[in-house]
């Protein structure tokens, strides 16, 4: 995906917010952590976020893919923290780009926290696919608004996050949709083929 230079800059700034915010949060948490294993985990997360920043700024296409086996449960677990609960069965893997998939989930989680106070991330295996759902307790979405439309967002939003998230899902042979009518808040469902499904 090669965007015009002005739009490319806007997208890049948008996408850098999540890994940079993660680095700030990890640095702030460092002093309060005593156990060596916990510090090692914080360091691993910080290294991952720094590599994501490097990947984002060095990619001329904004959405190139480097495929590898990605543990979706482990990827989702990296988002657990204040206001975010993660539930998974463990071991679900896909063939994909870990950095791009983190971008996707980061956009969903950030939207949930922007519009609500609690976010739940659930990972399950269904019919040869990995299903990752992100739900929040916010006010939900306006029925006539297409949340995936490029460059059109709600208050406090640039309109790039969900558009990019769906583009990443489709580039992986999957889908990303808004799940309608399931109570208050918004629920987004990502479906990706399991690595073992041979797709």
Secondary structure, 3 states (H helix, E strand, C coil): CCCCHHHHHHHHHHHHHHHHHHHHHHHHHHCCCCCHHHHHHHHHHHHHHHHHHHHHHHCCCCCCCCCEEEEHHHHHHCCCECCEEEEECCCCEEEECHHHHHHHHHHHHHHHHHHCCCEEEEEEEECCEEEEEEEECCCCCCCCCCCCCCCCCCCCCCCCHHHHHHHHHHHCCCEEEECCCCCCCCEEEEEEECHHHCC
